[in-house]
């Protein structure tokens, strides 16, 4: 099984080593990319969790309903790894990976998929921000 030290070394390799990685609690890291996105990586055997906060929810209907529909469509159509969800009043993009047979290439593919989804979906989600 993959250890926390393996995860630390994988984080150090991601994006050619250009991420700013900080361990904020034992087994929980925040990785910041060049665009300012903050990814939380949580080593929680038997899984490894990736999460990025996307935006706050719009304060009222009908915008929330429209946003939820858009997020469900992204989940069904565009996401290979992970899914959009809610955490309190925030939209998050998450993925969970099984540690038992995880290797670096799978971890990197998941991280890249989440990063690409975030970059490609932000334009469509922009109208829901701050409303």
Long-range contacts (C-beta under 8 A, 24 or more apart in sequence): 1-45, 1-46, 1-99, 1-100, 2-48, 2-99, 2-100, 2-102, 4-43, 7-41, 7-43, 7-48, 7-107, 10-104, 10-107, 10-108, 11-41, 13-104, 13-108, 14-108, 14-111, 33-115, 35-119, 37-115, 37-118, 39-111, 39-114, 43-99, 45-99, 46-98, 46-99, 46-100, 47-96, 47-97, 47-98, 47-99, 48-96, 48-97, 48-99, 48-102, 48-107, 49-94, 49-95, 49-96, 49-97, 50-82, 50-94, 50-95, 50-96, 50-97, 50-110, 50-111, 50-114, 51-87, 51-92, 51-93, 51-94, 51-95, 52-92, 52-93, 52-94, 52-114, 52-118, 53-87, 53-90, 53-91, 53-92, 54-84, 54-90, 54-91, 54-92, 54-93, 54-118, 54-121, 54-122, 54-125, 55-90, 55-91, 55-125, 55-128, 55-129, 56-89, 56-90, 56-91, 56-129, 56-130, 57-86, 57-89, 57-90, 57-91, 58-128, 58-131, 59-131, 63-128, 63-131, 66-128, 67-91, 67-125, 67-128, 70-124, 70-125, 70-128, 74-117, 74-121, 78-117, 78-120, 78-121, 79-113, 79-117, 80-113, 81-109, 81-110, 81-113, 81-114, 82-110, 82-113, 82-114, 82-117, 91-125, 93-117, 93-118
